[in-house]
């Protein structure tokens, strides 16, 4: 693996998931692999699970890990040809070149503006780092994708499925803030490559970008979508067509026990953080069928599998 910015960097998803599960069973079996290697994690936005899990993954492989929290303070300029007479202190050209001297692998986390759809969906910030860096890049979430999360999601489904080809439903749920489409976009791409029957359900107006949905069935009736489901993945996202907008709260779309009863005893998934009794009811999150904590735990081993494959290539 040369880099990890989307599923298109993965040559064999089944093998990568299998490797992640093997690392979970024995996390430090390759701690020699990263000895003398450095991972720099660059956070342009706050992070909890992604930061901790990726740092732990690096440590399990024997890597040094340096975390740069740039959510506040030091500002980078990403526009080529910019006249830097405002608040931006350093251009990505120099920053990427310097980081590439310090790091063997660079991870970057950035969010969308939710204002400029064209620039967001070009994944401008991530691609500028890829353009100017000379070492492998890992996406810790970008404007339009969160591949480390989705890899952990596939791993979790593999662990908990009770049939060879489970039915997985991605269900929109309400939220008080306008959230990116990165998690659902990436989940779409990974589910389309996984051995599952996959359905999206959401209110009208919350259609995702066609280049991500492709031929995935979309069901506007939540009950119909949930029927026979083995996994329910709850997630909010803001409007793509009316970019970044909250069209309505639709409290009736919250995941409750009544709705989980429509399923085939489905497991409840969510990328976290989750707003209780807004996105998912307490009764569901506190039930044995909620696997959100184990899903979060798998973030470490998904990241570790990615780092391992990159290290094996660059050694």
DAMO-V117693 format. One record per residue. RES is the residue in one small letter. D_LAST is the distance of its C-alpha to the last C-alpha in Angstrom with 1 decimal. Layout:
BEGIN
res:RES d_last:D_LAST
res:RES d_last:D_LAST
END
This chain:
BEGIN
res:x d_last:12.1
res:x d_last:11.9
res:x d_last:14.0
res:x d_last:16.8
res:x d_last:20.2
res:x d_last:22.4
res:x d_last:22.8
res:x d_last:22.3
res:x d_last:18.5
res:x d_last:18.7
res:x d_last:19.0
res:x d_last:20.5
res:x d_last:22.1
res:x d_last:23.6
res:x d_last:20.3
res:x d_last:18.7
res:x d_last:21.9
res:x d_last:22.0
res:x d_last:18.5
res:x d_last:19.8
res:x d_last:22.9
res:x d_last:21.2
res:x d_last:19.3
res:x d_last:22.7
res:x d_last:24.2
res:x d_last:21.7
res:x d_last:19.9
res:x d_last:18.2
res:x d_last:17.1
res:x d_last:13.4
res:x d_last:14.0
res:x d_last:11.7
res:x d_last:8.6
res:x d_last:9.1
res:x d_last:10.6
res:x d_last:10.8
res:x d_last:9.5
res:x d_last:12.4
res:x d_last:13.9
res:x d_last:17.1
res:x d_last:19.7
res:x d_last:22.4
res:x d_last:25.7
res:x d_last:28.4
res:x d_last:30.4
res:x d_last:31.1
res:x d_last:29.1
res:x d_last:29.6
res:x d_last:27.8
res:x d_last:24.8
res:x d_last:24.2
res:x d_last:24.7
res:x d_last:22.9
res:x d_last:19.7
res:x d_last:19.8
res:x d_last:20.5
res:x d_last:17.7
res:x d_last:15.2
res:x d_last:17.1
res:x d_last:17.1
res:x d_last:13.3
res:x d_last:13.7
res:x d_last:12.8
res:x d_last:15.3
res:x d_last:17.2
res:x d_last:19.6
res:x d_last:22.3
res:x d_last:24.5
res:x d_last:27.7
res:x d_last:29.2
res:x d_last:31.7
res:x d_last:34.4
res:x d_last:34.7
res:x d_last:32.1
res:x d_last:32.4
res:x d_last:30.2
res:x d_last:31.7
res:x d_last:30.1
res:x d_last:32.8
res:x d_last:32.3
res:x d_last:35.4
res:x d_last:36.5
res:x d_last:39.1
res:x d_last:37.8
res:x d_last:41.1
res:x d_last:40.9
res:x d_last:38.8
res:x d_last:35.3
res:x d_last:33.9
res:x d_last:30.7
res:x d_last:29.4
res:x d_last:26.2
res:x d_last:25.4
res:x d_last:25.2
res:x d_last:23.9
res:x d_last:20.9
res:x d_last:20.1
res:x d_last:20.5
res:x d_last:18.5
res:x d_last:15.5
res:x d_last:15.9
res:x d_last:16.0
res:x d_last:13.5
res:x d_last:9.9
res:x d_last:11.7
res:x d_last:15.5
res:x d_last:18.0
res:x d_last:21.6
res:x d_last:24.8
res:x d_last:27.9
res:x d_last:31.2
res:x d_last:33.6
res:x d_last:36.8
res:x d_last:38.9
res:x d_last:41.1
res:x d_last:39.5
res:x d_last:38.5
res:x d_last:37.4
res:x d_last:34.9
res:x d_last:33.7
res:x d_last:33.1
res:x d_last:31.3
res:x d_last:28.7
res:x d_last:29.3
res:x d_last:27.5
res:x d_last:24.2
res:x d_last:24.3
res:x d_last:25.0
res:x d_last:21.9
res:x d_last:19.8
res:x d_last:21.8
res:x d_last:21.3
res:x d_last:17.8
res:x d_last:14.9
res:x d_last:12.2
res:x d_last:12.2
res:x d_last:15.5
res:x d_last:16.8
res:x d_last:20.6
res:x d_last:22.3
res:x d_last:25.5
res:x d_last:26.8
res:x d_last:30.3
res:x d_last:30.4
res:x d_last:27.7
res:x d_last:26.2
res:x d_last:23.6
res:x d_last:22.2
res:x d_last:25.9
res:x d_last:26.6
res:x d_last:23.7
res:x d_last:25.1
res:x d_last:28.5
res:x d_last:27.7
res:x d_last:26.3
res:x d_last:29.6
res:x d_last:31.7
res:x d_last:30.1
res:x d_last:30.9
res:x d_last:34.4
res:x d_last:35.7
res:x d_last:38.7
res:x d_last:39.0
res:x d_last:36.7
res:x d_last:37.0
res:x d_last:38.1
res:x d_last:39.8
res:x d_last:38.0
res:x d_last:39.9
res:x d_last:38.6
res:x d_last:41.6
res:x d_last:42.3
res:x d_last:43.9
res:x d_last:45.8
res:x d_last:44.5
res:x d_last:46.1
res:x d_last:43.5
res:x d_last:42.1
res:x d_last:38.5
res:x d_last:35.8
res:x d_last:35.1
res:x d_last:31.4
res:x d_last:31.3
res:x d_last:33.8
res:x d_last:32.3
res:x d_last:28.8
res:x d_last:30.6
res:x d_last:32.5
res:x d_last:29.5
res:x d_last:27.9
res:x d_last:31.3
res:x d_last:31.9
res:x d_last:28.9
res:x d_last:29.7
res:x d_last:32.4
res:x d_last:35.1
res:x d_last:38.4
res:x d_last:37.9
res:x d_last:40.7
res:x d_last:40.9
res:x d_last:44.0
res:x d_last:45.2
res:x d_last:48.4
res:x d_last:49.4
res:x d_last:48.0
res:x d_last:44.5
res:x d_last:43.1
res:x d_last:39.4
res:x d_last:38.0
res:x d_last:38.9
res:x d_last:35.4
res:x d_last:34.1
res:x d_last:37.1
res:x d_last:37.4
res:x d_last:39.5
res:x d_last:39.0
res:x d_last:42.5
res:x d_last:44.0
res:x d_last:46.8
res:x d_last:49.0
res:x d_last:50.8
res:x d_last:48.7
res:x d_last:50.8
res:x d_last:50.4
res:x d_last:46.6
res:x d_last:46.4
res:x d_last:48.5
res:x d_last:46.6
res:x d_last:43.4
res:x d_last:40.9
res:x d_last:38.8
res:x d_last:40.0
res:x d_last:37.5
res:x d_last:39.5
res:x d_last:38.4
res:x d_last:40.2
res:x d_last:39.5
res:x d_last:41.6
res:x d_last:43.3
res:x d_last:41.3
res:x d_last:44.5
res:x d_last:46.1
res:x d_last:42.8
res:x d_last:42.0
res:x d_last:45.5
res:x d_last:46.8
res:x d_last:49.5
res:x d_last:51.0
res:x d_last:50.2
res:x d_last:51.2
res:x d_last:51.5
res:x d_last:52.5
res:x d_last:48.8
res:x d_last:47.7
res:x d_last:46.4
res:x d_last:49.1
res:x d_last:50.1
res:x d_last:52.6
res:x d_last:49.9
res:x d_last:47.6
res:x d_last:50.6
res:x d_last:50.4
res:x d_last:47.1
res:x d_last:46.2
res:x d_last:45.6
res:x d_last:42.5
res:x d_last:39.7
res:x d_last:39.5
res:x d_last:36.2
res:x d_last:35.6
res:x d_last:32.5
res:x d_last:34.3
res:x d_last:36.0
res:x d_last:39.1
res:x d_last:42.6
res:x d_last:44.9
res:x d_last:48.1
res:x d_last:47.1
res:x d_last:44.1
res:x d_last:44.5
res:x d_last:47.5
res:x d_last:47.3
res:x d_last:48.7
res:x d_last:45.7
res:x d_last:42.9
res:x d_last:44.6
res:x d_last:45.0
res:x d_last:43.0
res:x d_last:41.9
res:x d_last:39.9
res:x d_last:36.2
res:x d_last:35.0
res:x d_last:33.8
res:x d_last:31.7
res:x d_last:30.4
res:x d_last:29.3
res:x d_last:27.7
res:x d_last:25.6
res:x d_last:24.0
res:x d_last:21.7
res:x d_last:20.4
res:x d_last:20.2
res:x d_last:18.0
res:x d_last:15.9
res:x d_last:15.4
res:x d_last:14.4
res:x d_last:11.9
res:x d_last:10.4
res:x d_last:10.2
res:x d_last:8.6
res:x d_last:5.9
res:x d_last:5.6
res:x d_last:5.8
res:x d_last:3.8
res:x d_last:0.0
END
